[in-house]
Amino acid sequence: MLTMTNPARTRIQQRGIPEVVVENLLDFGRETYDHHGSRVVYF
């Protein structure tokens, strides 16, 4: 099970994204930074 904020969990649920997809994204996706303090993860 992933550890994430309640707003993040709510947003993922609203968008219908399965938790396994988020896990795979974090495990196998590529990561960049947006130079504003956030990271962007994508397949």
N, C-alpha and C positions, 0 to 999 in steps of 0.2 A: 504494500500500500504506500502510495506517495504521501509525503508531507507537504502540504500547501495551505495557503491562507483560505479562509472561508470565502472571500470574494472570488478567488481563483477557482475554487471548487464549484461555486455557483455558476460562474461564467462558462466553465467547461460543460456543466450539466445543461445549461440553457442552449448551448450550441450543439448538443448531442454528440460530443466527442467521447468515445470510449476511453476509459482510463488506461487500457493497454496501449492505445495509440500514443498517449502522452508519455507513458513509460518508455516505449520504443523510441520516441522522438528524443527524449533525454539521454537514452543509452547510445543511440546510433546516429543522431542528427549532428549537423555541423553548427558551430557556435561563432557568432560575431558580436561585437559590441557596437552600440549606437552612439557612443561618445556623449551620452546624456545620463549615464549611470545604469543603463539596462543592457541586458544581453538578449540577442535574437537567436533563437534556435530553429533550424529548418532541416528538412530532409534533403 
